[in-house]
Amino acid sequence: MRKVTTVLLFGTYFALALTAALYTWRAGGWPAGAAVGLGAFSVLMGLHTLVSKGIDRGALEAEISAVREAHVILADQIEQMQGQMTALTEEVHEETEELSSEMKMLEHLVQSLSLGAQQARLQEIATGLAVANVPDQRSAILDTVKEALADNRVDLYLQPVVSLPQRRTVFYESFSRLRDDSGRVMMPAEYLAVAEPEGLMSAIDNLLLFRCVQIVRRLAKNDRKVGIFCNIALGSLADEVFFPQFLEFLSQNKDLHGALIFELGQQAFRQRGSVEARNMARLTDLGFQFSLDKVTDLDLDFNDLQRSEVKFIKVAADVLLEQLFDVDGRPAMKAMRDINAADFADLNRRYGVELIAEKVESEKQVIDILELNIGYGQGHLFGQPRAIRDAILAEADPPSGYTQSLMRRAAGAR
């Protein structure tokens, strides 16, 4: 449509220019008419061009304005759509989390029910087996312990206790391990419950004591001045048949009072009666000292420890670190919140007690222990319990018939 209009306008311009040329030709001749016609046509074309450009520019500006308005509208719509998408995403996420939480809870309930049923069934089976087999098991274990004592299949293990931070061995803890006839090592958890009621722990303690004395003397010959923690059962302290022999042997070796430290658990120490306390005092009269291991309660009666000549307490590293509690940004002990954790070891020292962190398994625990100003450590990180070689152990064996005598005494005491 626009092209047709342009052609018509050009025709009109030509007609007007031709008319002007004819009028001029009649008045002034052909050259003047041609000049006027061409000039008129040029002027009209120039005006057309100017008018067209103006019209085109106006249209372009109108189009640009319309595009801008459309862009603004589109941007608003996109923004609204993004808001709707964000809201939809959050709603879907919340619904997903709720669904996931419900699924986890359902899964946990199913597992708990399944585990509870399994445990109940296993407990029923274990109870049935225990009821059926306890007498036979106890009898078999008791026979094994008696045979191990009679055949001298009692091994001595030593584990180092080191000073911190130097990690120099200053003590050893001694352990007794029994072997059955196949050579398998029996751990205390296997035979303690059977051996104690039968009075055999006194025989084991006596044998362990005898060997510890010999090992201390051997180390002294090599100019190695280290102490040995020697475990003793509460029943041995209360045994009026065995303890006099025990005390007599120590009287003959009281020069070792600085090298032998008798150790019993915290619970056993708290359960001691008048007989046990009196016999502990007899040992302290000879100069011997005591240590408590398996310490889990740090609310200690320091006066009682001091009266009983308890010079060391052993606390597992993880138990010790679990006892820390933040008070106003500083670590304190849960049992004594008014005591700074770093002052706990010094508090023990004021009563003549040294704190030993036992069961140390990692270097990170060592760092935490050093921050608590603890001077000694024990655990697999510093050295595992190792059996004394057979040749050395043979030198520390008691005289012939010593163990059999102890067992006969135990049988007579019952």
C-alpha positions as CSV (number, residue, x, y, z in Angstrom):
1,M,0.0,0.0,0.0
2,R,2.8,2.3,0.8
3,K,4.5,1.7,-2.6
4,V,1.3,2.6,-4.5
5,T,1.1,5.9,-2.5
6,T,4.7,6.7,-3.3
7,V,4.1,6.1,-7.1
8,L,1.0,8.4,-7.1
9,L,2.9,11.1,-5.3
10,F,5.7,10.9,-7.8
11,G,3.2,11.2,-10.6
12,T,1.6,14.2,-9.0
13,Y,5.1,15.9,-8.5
14,F,5.9,15.2,-12.2
15,A,2.5,16.7,-13.4
16,L,3.1,19.8,-11.3
17,A,6.7,20.2,-12.6
18,L,5.5,19.7,-16.2
19,T,2.7,22.3,-15.7
20,A,5.2,24.8,-14.4
21,A,7.5,24.1,-17.3
22,L,4.8,24.6,-19.9
23,Y,3.8,28.0,-18.4
24,T,7.4,29.0,-18.4
25,W,8.0,27.8,-22.0
26,R,5.1,29.9,-23.3
27,A,6.5,33.0,-21.6
28,G,10.2,32.6,-22.0
29,G,11.0,29.7,-24.3
30,W,12.2,26.1,-24.1
31,P,15.4,26.4,-22.0
32,A,13.7,28.4,-19.3
33,G,10.7,26.1,-19.2
34,A,12.9,23.0,-18.9
35,A,14.9,24.6,-16.0
36,V,11.8,25.6,-14.1
37,G,10.3,22.1,-14.6
38,L,13.4,20.4,-13.3
39,G,13.7,22.8,-10.4
40,A,10.1,22.3,-9.4
41,F,10.4,18.6,-9.6
42,S,13.6,18.6,-7.5
43,V,12.1,20.9,-4.9
44,L,9.0,18.7,-4.6
45,M,11.2,15.5,-4.3
46,G,13.3,17.2,-1.6
47,L,10.2,18.1,0.4
48,H,8.9,14.6,0.0
49,T,12.2,13.2,1.2
50,L,12.2,15.5,4.3
51,V,8.6,14.7,5.1
52,S,9.2,10.9,4.6
53,K,12.2,11.0,6.9
54,G,10.2,12.9,9.6
55,I,7.4,10.4,9.3
56,D,9.8,7.4,9.4
57,R,11.6,8.9,12.4
58,G,8.4,9.5,14.3
59,A,7.3,6.0,13.5
60,L,10.6,4.6,14.6
61,E,10.5,6.5,17.9
62,A,7.0,5.3,18.4
63,E,8.1,1.8,17.8
64,I,11.1,2.1,20.2
65,S,8.8,3.6,22.8
66,A,6.4,0.7,22.3
67,V,9.3,-1.8,22.6
68,R,10.5,-0.2,25.8
69,E,7.0,-0.4,27.3
70,A,6.8,-4.0,26.2
71,H,10.2,-4.7,27.8
72,V,9.1,-3.2,31.1
73,I,5.9,-5.2,31.1
74,L,7.9,-8.4,30.2
75,A,10.5,-7.7,33.0
76,D,7.6,-7.3,35.5
77,Q,6.1,-10.5,34.4
78,I,9.4,-12.3,34.6
79,E,10.0,-10.9,38.1
80,Q,6.5,-12.1,39.1
81,M,7.2,-15.5,37.6
82,Q,10.5,-15.7,39.5
83,G,8.7,-14.9,42.8
84,Q,6.2,-17.6,42.1
85,M,8.9,-20.1,41.2
86,T,10.8,-19.3,44.4
87,A,7.7,-19.7,46.5
88,L,6.9,-22.9,44.7
89,T,10.5,-24.2,45.2
90,E,10.4,-23.4,49.0
91,E,7.0,-25.1,49.3
92,V,8.3,-28.2,47.5
93,H,11.5,-28.2,49.7
94,E,9.4,-27.9,52.9
95,E,7.1,-30.7,51.8
96,T,10.2,-32.8,50.8
97,E,11.8,-32.2,54.2
98,E,8.6,-33.1,56.0
99,L,8.3,-36.2,53.9
100,S,12.0,-37.1,54.5
101,S,11.6,-36.6,58.2
102,E,8.5,-38.7,58.3
103,M,10.3,-41.4,56.3
104,K,13.3,-41.4,58.6
105,M,11.1,-41.5,61.7
106,L,9.2,-44.4,60.2
107,E,12.4,-46.2,59.3
108,H,13.8,-45.6,62.8
109,L,10.6,-47.0,64.3
110,V,10.7,-50.1,62.1
111,Q,14.4,-50.7,62.9
112,S,13.8,-50.2,66.6
113,L,10.9,-52.6,66.6
114,S,13.0,-55.1,64.5
115,L,16.0,-54.7,66.7
116,G,14.0,-54.9,69.9
117,A,12.4,-58.1,68.7
118,Q,15.8,-59.5,67.7
119,Q,17.3,-58.5,71.0
120,A,14.4,-60.0,72.9
121,R,14.8,-63.2,71.0
122,L,18.6,-63.3,71.5
123,Q,18.1,-62.6,75.2
124,E,15.7,-65.5,75.5
125,I,18.2,-67.8,73.7
126,A,21.1,-66.6,75.8
127,T,19.1,-67.0,79.0
128,G,18.1,-70.5,78.1
129,L,21.7,-71.4,77.2
130,A,23.0,-69.8,80.4
131,V,20.5,-71.6,82.6
132,A,21.4,-74.9,80.9
133,N,25.1,-74.4,80.7
134,V,26.2,-72.2,83.7
135,P,27.1,-75.1,86.0
136,D,29.1,-76.9,83.3
137,Q,30.8,-73.7,82.1
138,R,31.8,-72.7,85.7
139,S,33.1,-76.2,86.4
140,A,35.1,-76.2,83.1
141,I,36.6,-72.8,83.8
142,L,37.4,-73.6,87.4
143,D,39.2,-76.8,86.3
144,T,41.2,-74.8,83.7
145,V,42.2,-72.2,86.3
146,K,43.3,-74.9,88.8
147,E,45.3,-76.7,86.1
148,A,46.9,-73.5,85.0
149,L,48.0,-72.8,88.6
150,A,49.2,-76.3,89.2
151,D,51.2,-76.5,85.9
152,N,52.5,-72.9,86.4
153,R,50.9,-71.6,83.3
154,V,50.6,-68.1,84.7
155,D,52.3,-65.5,82.6
156,L,53.5,-62.0,83.6
157,Y,52.8,-59.1,81.4
158,L,54.2,-55.6,81.8
159,Q,53.0,-52.3,80.3
160,P,55.0,-49.1,80.5
161,V,53.8,-46.0,82.4
162,V,55.6,-42.9,81.0
163,S,56.4,-39.4,82.2
164,L,54.9,-36.6,80.2
165,P,55.9,-34.9,78.0
166,Q,59.3,-36.7,77.9
167,R,57.6,-40.2,77.5
168,R,60.3,-41.8,79.5
169,T,59.3,-45.1,81.2
170,V,59.2,-44.6,84.9
171,F,56.8,-47.4,86.0
172,Y,55.4,-50.7,84.7
173,E,51.9,-52.1,85.4
174,S,51.9,-55.9,85.9
175,F,49.2,-58.2,84.7
176,S,48.7,-61.9,85.2
177,R,47.4,-64.0,82.3
178,L,46.5,-67.7,82.6
179,R,46.9,-70.2,79.7
180,D,44.8,-73.3,79.2
181,D,46.3,-76.6,78.1
182,S,46.1,-75.6,74.4
183,G,48.2,-72.5,75.1
184,R,45.3,-70.0,74.7
185,V,45.7,-66.9,76.9
186,M,42.7,-66.4,79.2
187,M,41.8,-62.8,80.0
188,P,40.7,-61.9,83.6
189,A,37.1,-61.4,82.5
190,E,36.9,-65.1,81.7
191,Y,38.0,-66.5,85.1
192,L,37.6,-63.8,87.8
193,A,33.9,-64.5,88.4
194,V,34.9,-68.2,89.0
195,A,38.2,-67.8,90.7
196,E,37.2,-65.2,93.3
197,P,34.5,-67.3,95.0
198,E,36.8,-70.3,95.1
199,G,39.5,-68.3,96.9
200,L,42.0,-68.7,94.0
201,M,42.6,-65.0,93.4
202,S,44.8,-65.0,96.5
203,A,46.9,-67.7,94.9
204,I,47.1,-65.7,91.7
205,D,48.0,-62.5,93.6
206,N,50.7,-64.3,95.6
207,L,52.2,-65.7,92.5
208,L,52.1,-62.3,90.7
209,L,53.6,-60.6,93.8
210,F,56.5,-63.1,93.9
211,R,57.3,-62.6,90.2
212,C,57.0,-58.8,90.5
213,V,59.5,-58.8,93.4
214,Q,62.0,-60.9,91.3
215,I,61.5,-58.6,88.3
216,V,62.1,-55.5,90.4
217,R,65.3,-57.0,91.7
218,R,66.5,-57.9,88.2
219,L,65.8,-54.4,87.0
220,A,67.7,-53.0,90.0
221,K,70.7,-55.1,89.1
222,N,70.7,-53.5,85.7
223,D,70.6,-50.1,87.4
224,R,67.0,-49.5,86.1
225,K,65.1,-47.8,89.0
226,V,61.5,-48.2,88.0
227,G,58.4,-49.1,90.0
228,I,55.9,-51.7,89.3
229,F,52.1,-51.5,89.9
230,C,51.0,-54.8,91.2
231,N,47.3,-55.5,91.2
232,I,45.8,-57.0,94.4
233,A,42.2,-58.2,94.8
234,L,40.0,-57.0,97.7
235,G,39.5,-60.6,98.7
236,S,43.2,-61.1,99.1
237,L,43.3,-58.2,101.6
238,A,40.5,-59.7,103.5
239,D,41.8,-63.3,103.5
240,E,43.1,-64.0,107.0
241,V,44.6,-67.3,105.8
242,F,46.7,-65.9,102.9
243,F,47.4,-62.4,104.1
244,P,49.8,-63.3,106.9
245,Q,51.9,-65.2,104.4
246,F,51.6,-62.3,102.0
247,L,52.7,-59.8,104.7
248,E,55.6,-62.0,105.9
249,F,57.0,-62.2,102.3
250,L,56.8,-58.4,102.0
251,S,58.4,-58.0,105.4
252,Q,61.4,-59.9,104.0
253,N,61.5,-57.6,101.0
254,K,60.5,-54.3,102.5
255,D,63.6,-52.7,100.9
256,L,61.4,-52.7,97.8
257,H,58.7,-50.5,99.3
258,G,59.6,-47.7,96.9
259,A,59.4,-49.9,93.8
260,L,56.2,-51.9,94.5
261,I,52.9,-50.1,94.4
262,F,49.8,-52.1,95.1
263,E,46.8,-51.3,93.0
264,L,43.1,-51.9,93.3
265,G,40.0,-50.5,91.7
266,Q,38.1,-47.4,92.9
267,Q,35.0,-49.4,93.6
268,A,36.9,-52.0,95.6
269,F,38.6,-49.3,97.6
270,R,35.3,-47.7,98.5
271,Q,33.8,-51.2,99.4
272,R,36.7,-52.1,101.8
273,G,35.7,-53.0,105.3
274,S,37.5,-52.9,108.6
275,V,39.6,-56.0,107.9
276,E,40.7,-54.8,104.5
277,A,41.5,-51.3,105.8
278,R,43.5,-52.8,108.7
279,N,45.6,-55.0,106.4
280,M,46.2,-52.1,104.1
281,A,47.5,-50.2,107.1
282,R,49.9,-53.1,107.8
283,L,51.3,-52.8,104.3
284,T,51.7,-49.0,104.7
285,D,53.6,-49.6,108.0
286,L,56.2,-51.4,105.9
287,G,56.4,-48.4,103.6
288,F,54.4,-49.7,100.7
289,Q,52.0,-47.4,98.8
290,F,48.7,-47.8,96.9
291,S,47.2,-46.8,93.6
292,L,43.6,-46.7,92.4
293,D,42.7,-47.6,88.9
294,K,39.4,-47.8,87.0
295,V,38.6,-44.3,88.5
296,T,35.4,-43.0,87.1
297,D,34.2,-40.7,89.9
298,L,36.4,-37.6,90.3
299,D,34.6,-36.4,93.4
300,L,37.4,-37.8,95.5
301,D,37.8,-37.9,99.3
302,F,41.4,-36.6,99.4
303,N,41.7,-37.0,103.1
304,D,40.7,-40.7,102.9
305,L,43.3,-41.1,100.1
306,Q,46.0,-39.5,102.1
307,R,45.2,-41.6,105.2
308,S,45.4,-44.8,103.1
309,E,48.7,-43.9,101.5
310,V,47.1,-43.8,98.0
311,K,49.8,-42.1,96.0
312,F,48.4,-42.6,92.5
313,I,45.0,-42.6,90.8
314,K,44.5,-43.7,87.2
315,V,41.7,-42.3,85.1
316,A,41.0,-43.3,81.5
317,A,41.8,-40.5,79.1
318,D,38.4,-40.4,77.5
319,V,36.7,-40.4,81.0
320,L,39.0,-37.7,82.2
321,L,38.2,-35.4,79.2
322,E,34.5,-36.1,79.4
323,Q,34.6,-34.7,82.9
324,L,35.5,-31.2,81.6
325,F,32.7,-28.6,81.8
326,D,32.8,-25.0,80.5
327,V,32.1,-22.4,83.2
328,D,32.3,-18.8,82.0
329,G,34.5,-19.8,79.1
330,R,37.0,-21.8,81.1
331,P,37.2,-25.6,81.5
332,A,36.2,-26.9,84.9
333,M,35.6,-30.3,86.4
334,K,32.0,-31.5,86.4
335,A,32.4,-32.9,89.9
336,M,33.9,-29.7,91.2
337,R,32.8,-26.7,89.0
338,D,34.7,-24.3,91.1
339,I,38.0,-26.0,90.2
340,N,39.7,-25.1,87.0
341,A,40.4,-28.2,85.0
342,A,44.1,-27.3,84.7
343,D,44.3,-27.1,88.6
344,F,42.8,-30.6,89.2
345,A,46.2,-32.3,89.0
346,D,47.8,-29.8,91.3
347,L,44.9,-30.3,93.8
348,N,45.8,-34.0,93.8
349,R,49.5,-33.2,94.4
350,R,48.6,-31.1,97.4
351,Y,47.4,-34.4,99.0
352,G,50.4,-36.4,97.8
353,V,48.5,-38.0,94.9
354,E,49.8,-38.1,91.3
355,L,47.3,-38.4,88.5
356,I,47.9,-40.9,85.7
357,A,46.0,-40.8,82.4
358,E,45.5,-44.4,81.3
359,K,44.2,-46.0,78.1
360,V,45.7,-43.2,76.0
361,E,45.2,-44.1,72.4
362,S,45.9,-41.0,70.3
363,E,48.2,-38.0,70.0
364,K,45.3,-35.6,70.3
365,Q,44.5,-37.1,73.8
366,V,48.2,-36.4,74.7
367,I,47.8,-32.8,73.8
368,D,44.6,-32.4,75.9
369,I,46.2,-34.3,78.8
370,L,49.3,-32.0,78.8
371,E,46.9,-29.0,78.9
372,L,45.5,-30.4,82.2
373,N,49.1,-30.5,83.7
374,I,49.0,-34.3,84.1
375,G,52.5,-35.8,84.6
376,Y,52.0,-39.5,83.6
377,G,50.4,-41.5,80.9
378,Q,49.7,-45.1,80.1
379,G,48.1,-46.8,77.1
380,H,48.7,-48.5,73.8
381,L,50.1,-45.3,72.4
382,F,53.1,-45.6,74.7
383,G,53.4,-49.4,74.6
384,Q,51.2,-52.5,74.8
385,P,51.3,-55.1,77.6
386,R,54.1,-57.5,76.7
387,A,54.8,-60.9,78.1
388,I,58.1,-61.4,80.0
389,R,60.3,-63.8,78.1
390,D,60.3,-67.4,79.3
391,A,64.0,-67.3,80.3
392,I,63.4,-64.3,82.6
393,L,60.1,-65.7,83.8
394,A,61.8,-68.9,84.8
395,E,64.1,-66.9,87.1
396,A,61.1,-65.3,88.7
397,D,59.3,-68.6,89.2
398,P,58.5,-69.4,92.9
399,P,60.1,-72.3,94.7
400,S,58.8,-75.8,93.9
401,G,55.5,-76.5,95.5
402,Y,54.8,-72.9,96.3
403,T,51.7,-72.6,94.1
404,Q,50.4,-76.1,95.2
405,S,50.8,-74.9,98.8
406,L,48.7,-71.8,98.1
407,M,46.0,-73.9,96.4
408,R,45.8,-76.3,99.3
409,R,45.5,-73.4,101.7
410,A,42.7,-72.0,99.6
411,A,40.9,-75.3,99.7
412,G,41.3,-75.5,103.4
413,A,40.1,-72.0,103.9
414,R,36.8,-72.9,102.2
